[in-house]
Amino acid sequence: MDKYSKQLQDEIPDFEEQNSVERRSELDISSTVSVVSIHGWKQVLGIVAVAVVVIGGWEIAVRLFKVPEFVFPTPSAIITALITSMPTVYPHFFITLGELLSGFVIGASIGLFLAAVLTQVPYLEKIITPYILLLITTPTIALVPLLMLRMGFTIWPRIIAVSLASGPMVMINSVTGFRRTDLAKIALAKSYGATTFQIFLKIRFPLALPMINVGLLVGGIFGLITAVGADMVGGKMGLGNRISYYSSLARMANFFAVILLISAIGISIWIVVAAVGKKWASWQE
């Protein structure tokens, strides 16, 4: 009996391991979310040590080889320029941030709405998909001069460009999330008389939250790139305008200071979206 019992026990699958494998096979954002919160002094010391080595090595190498500041500045010169030029850069910072937030909210809202409609009406997907692919493959920065011919040198052409860059990313990832719904749950809900809207609100939308979060993250980064590029193409204000201005004067310390501000915006987008995604989709882990 012991021999057969052991053989039977070996043949019984471990459902916990199977479920964990299936969960890891899907798109999981927990690895990116976990970096938002730092646990323990070892991680803090490791991050600080890497920063000291990189920044210190950069400073020593530039000074040792006597690289001119207009070619490659030292980190200390960049920090000094960041502090001294803040009064003049602040207005441009908030202009770019306003373009990004306004365009992202508009584009993400439209993209999420279109994703919900396409999921419920598959026929429309065949009609709209070619135009969405056209928006994705076309650099929206190239549309800024055309929009400025119609709207003038205002902030609206840049907001529209950010919306066109971020909206399709949110839509594509949201559609993928809406389609990953368990059909057995939908059938069970229909058997209890649930309406299409109730199924979407209670089943499809909660299960699609991880992919929606990924779409928001990608859309935010694409929107930031487009906002900076639009400022460089035709904006009188904005961080992109400052990049063009400082590079034309070979003021590389100020140039890298503006790059540092743009990187700070991008990191903030990642932290905020990842934190929201952790709250939304942590129950699926």
C-alpha positions in Angstrom: 0.0 0.0 0.0 2.9 2.4 0.8 4.3 1.8 -2.7 1.1 2.5 -4.5 0.3 5.5 -2.2 3.7 7.0 -3.0 3.2 6.4 -6.8 -0.2 8.0 -6.6 1.1 11.0 -4.7 3.8 11.6 -7.3 1.2 11.6 -10.1 -1.0 14.2 -8.4 -0.2 17.6 -9.9 0.7 20.5 -7.6 -1.9 23.1 -8.5 -0.1 25.8 -6.5 3.1 25.4 -8.7 1.0 25.3 -11.8 -0.9 28.5 -11.0 2.4 30.2 -10.1 3.9 29.2 -13.5 0.8 30.5 -15.3 0.9 33.7 -13.4 4.5 34.3 -14.3 3.9 33.5 -18.0 1.5 36.4 -18.3 2.7 40.0 -18.4 3.6 40.8 -14.8 4.4 44.3 -13.7 5.2 43.3 -10.1 9.0 43.4 -10.9 8.8 47.0 -11.9 6.4 48.0 -9.1 8.7 46.4 -6.4 11.4 49.0 -7.1 9.1 51.8 -6.0 9.5 50.8 -2.3 13.0 50.2 -1.0 13.3 47.6 1.8 16.3 47.5 4.1 19.5 49.4 4.5 21.4 47.1 2.1 19.3 48.3 -0.9 19.8 52.0 0.2 23.5 51.5 0.6 23.8 49.7 -2.8 21.9 52.5 -4.6 24.1 55.2 -2.9 27.3 53.3 -3.7 26.5 52.9 -7.4 25.6 56.7 -7.6 28.9 57.6 -5.8 31.0 55.4 -8.1 29.4 56.6 -11.3 29.2 60.4 -10.4 32.6 60.4 -8.7 34.2 58.5 -11.6 32.7 60.9 -14.1 34.0 63.9 -12.1 37.5 62.5 -11.8 37.7 61.4 -15.4 36.7 64.8 -16.8 39.1 66.6 -14.6 41.9 64.2 -15.1 41.8 64.3 -18.9 41.1 68.1 -18.8 38.0 67.8 -21.0 36.6 71.3 -21.8 33.3 72.2 -20.2 31.7 73.0 -23.6 32.4 69.4 -24.7 31.5 67.4 -21.6 30.9 69.1 -18.2 31.5 67.7 -14.8 28.6 66.7 -12.5 29.5 69.5 -10.1 29.2 72.0 -13.0 25.8 70.5 -14.0 24.4 70.8 -10.4 25.7 74.4 -10.2 24.0 75.3 -13.5 20.8 73.5 -12.4 20.7 75.7 -9.2 21.8 79.0 -10.8 19.5 78.7 -13.9 16.4 77.6 -12.1 14.7 81.0 -12.1 14.9 81.1 -15.8 14.1 77.4 -16.4 11.1 77.1 -14.1 8.6 78.7 -16.5 9.7 76.3 -19.3 9.5 73.4 -16.9 5.9 74.1 -16.0 5.0 74.7 -19.7 6.3 71.2 -20.7 4.7 69.6 -17.6 1.3 71.3 -18.5 1.6 70.1 -22.1 2.3 66.6 -20.9 -0.4 66.3 -18.3 -3.1 67.9 -20.5 -2.2 65.8 -23.6 -1.8 62.6 -21.6 -5.2 63.0 -19.9 -7.0 63.7 -23.2 -5.2 60.9 -25.1 -5.5 58.3 -22.4 -9.2 59.0 -21.9 -9.9 58.7 -25.7 -7.7 55.6 -25.9 -9.4 53.9 -23.0 -12.8 54.7 -24.4 -12.0 53.4 -27.9 -10.6 50.2 -26.3 -13.8 49.6 -24.5 -15.9 50.2 -27.6 -13.7 48.0 -29.8 -13.9 45.2 -27.3 -17.7 45.3 -27.4 -18.1 45.9 -31.1 -15.4 43.8 -32.9 -16.6 45.0 -36.4 -15.3 48.6 -35.6 -11.9 47.3 -34.9 -11.4 46.2 -38.5 -12.2 49.8 -39.6 -10.3 51.8 -36.9 -7.2 49.6 -36.6 -5.5 50.8 -39.9 -5.7 54.4 -38.7 -4.4 53.5 -35.2 -1.4 51.8 -36.9 -0.9 54.9 -39.0 -0.8 57.0 -35.8 1.7 54.7 -34.2 4.1 54.5 -37.1 3.9 58.2 -37.9 6.1 60.4 -35.7 3.6 62.9 -34.2 6.4 65.5 -33.9 6.2 65.9 -37.7 2.6 67.0 -37.3 3.5 69.9 -35.0 4.4 72.4 -37.8 1.2 71.5 -39.7 -0.9 72.1 -36.5 0.9 75.4 -35.9 -0.1 76.6 -39.4 -3.8 76.1 -38.3 -3.6 77.1 -34.6 -0.7 79.4 -34.4 2.2 79.3 -32.0 0.1 78.4 -29.0 0.3 75.4 -26.6 -2.6 73.5 -28.3 -0.6 72.0 -31.2 1.8 70.5 -28.7 -1.0 69.2 -26.5 -2.6 67.6 -29.5 0.7 66.0 -30.5 1.1 64.5 -27.0 -2.5 63.2 -27.2 -1.8 61.5 -30.5 1.4 59.9 -29.1 0.0 58.6 -25.8 -3.6 57.7 -26.8 -2.8 54.7 -29.2 -0.4 53.2 -26.6 -3.1 53.2 -24.0 -5.7 51.9 -26.4 -3.6 48.9 -27.7 -2.7 47.7 -24.2 -6.2 48.2 -22.9 -7.7 46.1 -25.8 -5.2 43.4 -25.0 -6.3 43.5 -21.3 -10.0 43.4 -22.1 -9.5 40.3 -24.3 -7.7 38.4 -21.6 -10.9 37.9 -19.6 -11.8 34.4 -18.5 -14.8 33.3 -20.7 -16.0 30.9 -18.0 -16.6 33.9 -15.7 -18.5 35.8 -18.4 -20.7 32.7 -19.1 -21.4 32.4 -15.4 -22.3 36.0 -15.1 -24.6 35.7 -18.1 -26.3 32.7 -16.6 -27.2 34.9 -13.6 -28.6 37.6 -15.9 -25.8 40.1 -15.9 -26.0 42.7 -18.6 -23.2 43.6 -21.0 -22.3 46.7 -19.1 -22.2 44.8 -15.8 -19.9 42.2 -17.3 -17.6 44.9 -18.6 -17.6 46.8 -15.3 -17.3 43.9 -12.9 -15.3 41.4 -14.9 -13.5 42.7 -18.0 -12.3 46.0 -16.5 -10.8 44.7 -13.2 -9.0 41.9 -15.0 -7.6 44.3 -17.6 -6.2 46.7 -15.0 -2.6 45.4 -15.3 -2.5 45.9 -19.0 -4.2 49.3 -18.7 -1.5 50.3 -16.3 1.2 49.2 -18.8 -0.5 51.3 -21.5 -0.5 54.3 -19.2 3.2 53.9 -18.4 4.2 53.6 -22.1 1.8 56.3 -23.1 3.3 58.7 -20.5 6.8 58.1 -21.7 5.9 58.5 -25.3 4.0 61.7 -24.4 7.0 63.1 -22.6 9.3 62.5 -25.6 6.7 64.1 -27.9 6.3 67.1 -25.6 10.0 67.8 -25.6 10.3 67.2 -29.3 7.4 69.5 -30.0 9.0 72.3 -27.9 12.2 71.9 -30.0 10.3 71.9 -33.3 8.1 75.0 -32.9 7.7 76.1 -29.3 8.9 79.4 -27.9 8.7 78.0 -24.4 9.3 74.6 -22.9 12.3 72.4 -21.9 12.8 71.3 -25.5 13.3 75.0 -26.4 15.9 75.3 -23.7 17.7 72.3 -25.0 18.0 73.9 -28.5 19.0 77.2 -26.9 21.7 76.0 -24.7 23.2 73.6 -27.3 23.4 76.5 -29.8 25.5 78.5 -27.3 27.6 75.4 -26.3 26.5 75.9 -22.7 26.7 72.2 -22.0 26.3 72.4 -18.2 23.0 74.1 -18.6 22.1 71.6 -21.4 22.7 68.6 -19.2 20.8 70.4 -16.4 17.7 70.5 -18.6 18.2 66.9 -19.5 18.3 66.1 -15.8 14.9 67.8 -15.3 13.4 65.9 -18.2 14.7 62.6 -16.7 13.1 63.6 -13.3 9.8 64.0 -15.0 10.1 60.6 -16.7 11.1 58.9 -13.4 8.1 60.6 -11.7 5.8 59.2 -14.4 7.1 55.7 -13.8 6.9 55.9 -10.0 3.3 57.3 -10.0 2.0 54.9 -12.6 3.7 51.9 -11.0 2.4 52.9 -7.6 -1.2 53.2 -9.0 -0.8 49.8 -10.7 0.4 48.2 -7.5 -2.7 49.3 -5.8 -5.0 48.4 -8.7 -3.7 45.0 -9.6 -1.9 43.7 -6.4 -4.9 41.4 -5.7 -4.1 39.4 -8.9 -0.7 38.4 -7.6 
